[in-house]
């Protein structure tokens, strides 16, 4: 009875430019990162979605049993644990030769700080240009609403849609 | 054995929690897969505690909490919100809806049972007692919003109760309580220093200002006082006289630990120590906590956010101060205008974030009740 109350459904907070949509994604076959970065489909299916407008992000204004979200319109997604934000390949291996780089980035309405897990040889500019994945994993991330600094979201991982990034900065360690 | 109502649309989870509560906890579990069904069961036979999920189709968990709190039969039962919505904003929303505890999923079975038993041991919710006694607001760093919080709390309480509080501005250097309230600081306490007779309950009334809310104010002089200001014995006499007429005194203290401040702190039932997340304020707060070690029991640490950016998180500040933060007041862009117009938000716009946050400070500012001497 020491088990944690977890199933094959992952609780995720998705954000568009106007809404927060909380729901569950089936991650029994693929991790959320793999689902979002799967270029063969433009949608992600949610189970039991609860919608909050971003000006009242704690309030639930609508509920839908099985909506589809358009990946291209998602700004970012917040997941509780780091491994939920990594692809299965990353989550279960390749720890050697990687390092964490602190970054700061902006997407419409939000500022995000956290860490990128990179291989030592990677050029950071590649993250925004030639990186094949649409959603990049920001680990131990903290999101702050630009106009409401009291509204923050934290997660072991934040999957950020590269196409919505406005500013991308590497934070130099002091 | 306690009767525990569990409301969650995930039937597998319901069964797991039932096993946990009944087999390991020795409690009786009443299960409901929908908010409406849970409410009906709660009304039929009120449980000792309720565990409520938030994300449920139909009536969501926040609404369930609100309804439970509205019904006299269930208004006092402890409520645990167990939800995948685990962000700080969700915790605040759950608490505003009436929850006692917010536990994000996933949670271990042991932790859940531990929290259930803790809450059961705490017993039924006690309705918040009206604030009474003396609350002193202090920060040794100026500009952190101490006066703003003292003024807004006083106004809030003045509007909530027939028995109005009295707000006292003890700053010797042009205190701005009267300014924030849009009042002219005449009379003020400067003449009290010149009184050769004692300060009685009737005498002190002639030195008080009246705000339209019913709040009475002992204002500081507009012109800064050269020297110490009101002597210690006069401060003690004034506080004693005011205590005869008012159930609650709120004191706005100067940013210095002089004789007057110490006299007020000794007489206060609760000390609201106000801090912000900027380095100078953090340093001042660490120093104040050390200097006021003897008052530890009655200090409540209030984190105010007078600017839009908070460079250090609440958790980091709690680590720095080595104690929990008892209350949080977020940045409210409307405050600057309220200050300029002499119309505090707690009086003109109770729905403003600052006014709402000040209302949440009330339970934290309750004085520690000491056991009566045998």
HADDOCK unambig.tbl for C-alpha pairs under 7 A between the chains (distance, minus, plus):
assign (segid A and resid 1 and name CA) (segid B and resid 109 and name CA) 6.40 0.50 0.50
assign (segid A and resid 2 and name CA) (segid B and resid 108 and name CA) 6.26 0.50 0.50
assign (segid A and resid 2 and name CA) (segid B and resid 109 and name CA) 5.73 0.50 0.50
assign (segid A and resid 2 and name CA) (segid B and resid 110 and name CA) 6.35 0.50 0.50
assign (segid A and resid 3 and name CA) (segid B and resid 108 and name CA) 5.95 0.50 0.50
assign (segid A and resid 3 and name CA) (segid B and resid 109 and name CA) 6.43 0.50 0.50
assign (segid A and resid 4 and name CA) (segid B and resid 106 and name CA) 6.06 0.50 0.50
assign (segid A and resid 4 and name CA) (segid B and resid 107 and name CA) 5.46 0.50 0.50
assign (segid A and resid 4 and name CA) (segid B and resid 108 and name CA) 4.24 0.50 0.50
assign (segid A and resid 4 and name CA) (segid B and resid 109 and name CA) 6.32 0.50 0.50
assign (segid A and resid 5 and name CA) (segid B and resid 106 and name CA) 5.21 0.50 0.50
assign (segid A and resid 5 and name CA) (segid B and resid 107 and name CA) 5.78 0.50 0.50
assign (segid A and resid 5 and name CA) (segid B and resid 108 and name CA) 6.32 0.50 0.50
assign (segid A and resid 6 and name CA) (segid B and resid 106 and name CA) 5.95 0.50 0.50
assign (segid A and resid 11 and name CA) (segid B and resid 84 and name CA) 6.12 0.50 0.50
assign (segid A and resid 50 and name CA) (segid B and resid 55 and name CA) 6.84 0.50 0.50
assign (segid A and resid 58 and name CA) (segid B and resid 89 and name CA) 5.60 0.50 0.50
assign (segid A and resid 58 and name CA) (segid B and resid 90 and name CA) 5.25 0.50 0.50
assign (segid A and resid 58 and name CA) (segid B and resid 93 and name CA) 5.77 0.50 0.50
assign (segid A and resid 63 and name CA) (segid B and resid 57 and name CA) 6.58 0.50 0.50
assign (segid A and resid 149 and name CA) (segid B and resid 308 and name CA) 6.11 0.50 0.50
assign (segid A and resid 149 and name CA) (segid B and resid 309 and name CA) 6.30 0.50 0.50
assign (segid A and resid 150 and name CA) (segid B and resid 330 and name CA) 6.00 0.50 0.50
assign (segid A and resid 151 and name CA) (segid B and resid 89 and name CA) 6.44 0.50 0.50
assign (segid A and resid 153 and name CA) (segid B and resid 87 and name CA) 5.84 0.50 0.50
assign (segid A and resid 154 and name CA) (segid B and resid 87 and name CA) 6.86 0.50 0.50
